[in-house]
Amino acid sequence: MRSAAFPVVKTLEEFDVAASSIPKATFDYLASLEWIRGKENTCFIGPAGTGKSHCLVALGVAAVEAGHRVRYYTAADLVETLYRALADNSVGRVIENLLRNDVVLVDELGFAPLDDTGAQLLFRFVAAAYERRSLGIGSHWPFESWGRFPPEHTTAVSLLDRLLHPLPHRGHRRRLLPDETSPSPGRCHQEHTLINPEVGTSNWPPTGTTTWPLTTEQQVFGRSRVRLRRGPADDSRSVL
């Protein structure tokens, strides 16, 4: 447990699912840790007080207890670690050491802006983990606003592409592209294909749609993206 470097110890039993906006089926899937065994990523997105850090840490604690290797970082600490490695040209070795863990949890992503080097180092880590290890991400920024904290919104698009593009056999493919038509900085266009054996293949967004808000709830075969809100009356846009 000590090597995971959790800031505090939280448990899934302490999290009040009924008071949250997480569907119980999704919570149960996350708690099963199948997403770690399947090398999938889980992103907790929502405003302060919605339980993002609690869920991240609690899932990490459950993973350690189940025998998985886990490492927790805040995004600032992870980027600082990679910066130090950059100084002695050991970034590749540090990333490979990190990926000896079964899951790496990165909290508070976007809490502080990244400079170009920090953003590239973060992307290098996420790209290295792609389809090899699971990542758990916590951020208060909705996906459509991720272009605000790296210097280049194309870096945000690339990060999202690696984080939200699951393994092909899961039956869900999606690609994210910069939306050059949108006046909002960092907004993305999403090419989205769902492969469902019961209904065949369908493309989204519909023909003629130029933007797709990435904060829209996605529930594909029960896989780990749901809304997190402060309460039933709160309509703030947030996704888990």
Phi, psi and omega in degrees: 000324182295322183292341178287337176063040175294140178291327175213169176255123176237155178235157178293329180295333180281345183276126182274093183296321183297330181272354179260178178260014179277121176301140184300324180298320179291316178300317180296322178296315178299315182295336179289342180067014178298328180296330177287315178297330179271004180057040176263163178252151175233128181244124176256112184236128179172167181290172180300144176088006181264359175093019181299307182295321178303311181297316180301308183295317182297320176295322177296317178298315178299322180294319178299315181296335178272001177098006178277153174270128188226143173224130179254138173220151156280158180300322180297318180292322179296313180296321178297320177299317180290326176298315179298322178293327179298326183296327179246021174060041181239023183302314181301317181293320179296316179297317179296323177296319178298323183279006168287342174284152177283330178212136175246127181258126182238109184258161175061034177293127182091356179298322175237142180294154179253142170278177187298318181294315179299319179295319180292323178294318178297316179297321180300320178294312181297319180295322180293328180281343187306120179063010176248320181221160177272146174238141171245124187241137172236130181205146176272351181274127171296153186305322184292348180253008182294346176288357184274331185261337167272157179297326181245127181292341176294330176294319178298318179298318180293320177299313180297322180299318179287323184285324189254007181254095185288176177298140185304325185289352177285350177083023184214115180239136175210143178235145182244133182230150175301138177262100184285348182268349186272136176285347182277125179299135175080000181289147186239155170257138183244122169266121194228123178237126175253132177247108182239119184298341182276330184239001181086205184255135178227144180257145181216138006284168180298161178305133179096348178274127184260339178226154178222118182293119184290352178276359177295138181296132177245126178228090185246112182054033175075016188270104152030038168224109179222169181280144170243125178229167176293324182186175185303330184274350184272120182256021180297142186279117180204150185225142171255000000 
